[in-house]
């Protein structure tokens, strides 16, 4: 069953087209990533999915329901963890969960039980009486995730959930999300951390300028658009550039640095090491960041 189905969805703000005819689907139980540089259209797409912003044209269906007609029913089955801290600063950790849970018209006893489960799951029991302003960034983010789950949603939307967190806090959040994934919860993630998307997502979609650039499984995209192995060479000479051109080698020439994409058999890597690595060479595994930069560019954007 597809939890989300988008068919030629367009979002315009006046004369500006933020989302330009995208089509994709997300299956039940999938951890799906939506990636792209700033201004690519990710946020506009997310807002249409949870009914915050109306679709200009095309069709968006969530849980088999048309978002234009059934947005109230759809929202009741969603959990949304926004990038900004939207917790109530005047309430304690516990009350942020209890009061928010009542917005979904759930019985008080059920909300109380769910609150206890989430305080334990996110290791917030010892902070239940603390005010939001007393929490560290990592604890506040865990509380936001807990609040997004208070009504047992069928789809959890995560808008850059680890932005601004230190490495320890990021990995704590990852561990909780992976546990939710094992439990079968469908999740939609937007993030600027490529290692996060590669570690968590079953499939992902990359957008740019309002359109889909590519979509697929992380490792498949790395193999298709970059390579299993990568060599970074600083200060490349004309002999290396000639060698690359004569052998039609997949690469990116960044001026003071050349990135070569090699196959898994290692023959090209060994030849490059022997002939051209007199200076600085870095041999590493290809990753999702290579794919992202190759498809969306490396230039600074306004």
N, C-alpha and C positions, 0 to 999 in steps of 0.2 A: 504494500500500500504506500502511495506517495503522500507524505504529510504536506508538502508544498508543491504546487504546480504553477509555474509562471509561463505564460504564453504570449510572446510579443508585447511585453509590458513596457509602456512608455510613461515617463514622468516629466512634465514640463512646468517650469515656473516662468510664466509669461513667454518671452521669445527664447528663453534658455532651456535646452533639453538636457536634463540631468541623467535620465535613464532612457536609452534609445533602442527599444525593441528587444529586450533580453528574454530568453526562454531557458528554463532549467527546472529540475525537479529534485526534491529531497525525499529519500525513502525513510520509512519508519525505522527508528533505531540507529540512524546514521549520525555521525559527527561530521558536519559539513562546514567547510570554511569558505568565506567570501572575502577575497583579498583585492587590493588595488591601492594605488597611490592616493594622496589627498585629492579630492575633486573627481574621483573616478566614477562616483555614483553609488557607492556602497551604502552610505547612510540613507540616501533616498530610497534605495531598494528595501532596506530593513524597515524603514518607517511605513512603507506601503504594506509590508507583510503583516505588521501588527495593527494596521488600520489607523495609524496616526496621520498619515498623509494619503489622500485619495489617488487612485490610479487614473492617469490621464486617458490612456487607451490600452487595449489588450486585456488580458484576463489573469487575475491572481486568485488561485484557490488554495485554501488552507484547511486541512482536515476534510477535503472534498467540498468545502463550502466557499461560495463566492464572497470575497472580502468586501465587495461593494454592497452586498445585500445582508450579509450575516456577520458583520464585524463584531457585534456584541457577543454572539455565541463563540466566535473565534477567540476573542480576547479573554474570555473566561477560562480558556484552556491553555493560555500562554503564560510563561514566566519570562520577564525581561530584566536583564541586568545591564543597565546603561553605563557608559563610560564615566559620566559625571557622578559624584556622590550625591544621591538623592535621598539619603536617610534623614529622618527627622532628628535634628540636633537636640531638641528639648526632651526627647524620650530616651529611656534606657535601651540597651540591646534587646532585652526581653520584650519590652513594650513595642519596639519597632516591628517585631514579628507578630505579636498578639493583635495589635490594632490593624496592621495591614492585612492579616488573615481574615479579619471580619469583613473587609471590603468585598470579599468574594461570597458573602452570604453563607458562610460555613457555620455549623453549630459550634458554640463556644468550646465545648469539650473536645471536639475534633481539632480545633485550632490550637488548643492548649497542648494536646498530645503531639501534634505536628511540630509545635515550637520546641518541645523537649527533644524530639528526635533530631531536629536541625541544630540545636545548640550543641548536642553531643557530636553529631556528624562533622560539624565545622570547628570543633574544639573551642567553643565559646562559653561553656558552662561557667567558668570562673569569672567571666566578664558580664554575666547576665544583668547585673545591677549598675554597670558602668554607663555613663552617658557617651553618646557617639563622639563628642569632641575629645574624649579621653582615649580613644582608640588609635592605634597606629594605622598606617595606610593598609597594611596587609590584613589586619583584623577588620577594618571597615569594609574592605572588599569582600572578605568572607561573609560578613553580615549581609551585604547586598546580595550575594549569591543565595544565602539562606532565605532572605525575604522573597527573592524571585521564585523560590521553590515551595513557599508556604502553602500554596493551594494545589500541590501535586500536579503541576502542568504536564501536558502531553508534548509540549515543545518548549525548550529553553533557548532564548535568544541572548547571546553574549556579545555585547558591543565593546570590544577592546577591554576585556575584563582584568588584564594584568598591567595596564599602562601605569607607569610610575612606581611600580613595586620593585623592591630589591630582589636579587636572585632567590633567596630563601623563600620569601613570600610567594613569588611566582610559582616555584615548584610545589609549594603547599597547595596552591589553587589548582595546579595541574593534577596533583594526586587526587583531589576531591572530584574534579571533572572526569578523570578516568574511571573512578568508582561509579559515578553516575552513568557513564557510557556502558560499563559492564552490566548495569542494571537495566539497560535497554532504553534509556531516555534519549529522545531525538534532540540534537543540539545544533544550533546555527551560530558560528563564530565569525566575528570580524576582528582582525588583529594586524598590527604592523610588524609583529615579530614572526619572521619566517620559520624560525626553529620551533615556535609554539604551534604554528599551523602544521608543520611537518610531523611533529610528535603526536598531536591530538587527532588530526582529521583523517577520516576515511577517504573522503573526496573533497575537492575544492574547486573553486571557480575564481579566475582572475579577471577583473574588470579594468578598463581604462577608457576615459572619454565617454562614459555612459554605455559602453558596449562590452560584450564578453570577448576577451582575448583568447582564453583557453579554459578548459575544465577537464578534470580527471583525477586519478589517484596521485598522491604526491610523488612516489617513486617513479611512476610511469611518466609524469611530466618532466621530471629531472632527466630521465633517459632520452625523452623525445626532444626537449628544447635545450638541454645543456649536455651533460655526460656523466657517466658513473665516476670518472676521475677528472681532476682539474690540475693544471700546472699554471702557477702565477710567476712570471718572470719580470723582474725589475730591470730597467735600463736596457731594453732590447736593442741589438745592433742590426744593421742592414742585412747581415748574413742570415739571421733568424727570420726576418720578414720575407726574405727571398725564399727560404726553405718552406715557410708556411704557404706562400703563394704557389710555389711549384708543386706542392703536394696537396693543395686544396684542403688544408686542415681547418676544421671548425675553430674559430677563435674570436676574441674581441680585442681590438687594438685601442688601448686607452692612452696612447702617447708614451708616457714614461713607464707603462706597464702593459704587458700582453698576457691575456688569459687564454690558455689552450685547453680545449675540451677533448679528452682522450677516451679510447675504448678500454674495456676491462682487461684485455689481454696483456697490456703493459708494454707492447713492442714500441709504440710511439713514445711513451714516457721514457723508456730506457734510451732511445736514440736522442731525445731532447736533452736528457740528463748528461749524456756523454759528450754531446757536441756544443751545447749552449748554456750549460749551468756552471759557468766559471764564476759568476757573481751570485746574486740572490735569486734562488728558486724556491717556491713553496709547492709541495705536492700534497694534495688533499682530496677528500671525497666531494663529489658534486653535491649541491644542496638546493633547496627551494629558493634561496636568495639569488642564486645564479639564474634560475628560470625567471624570477620576478624582474630582475634587472635587464635581462635580455629582451623581455617582452614589453616592458613599460619604459625602458630607457634609464639613463643614469643622470640626466641633466636636472638641475635645480628648477623647481616650479614655484610660481607665485601662489 
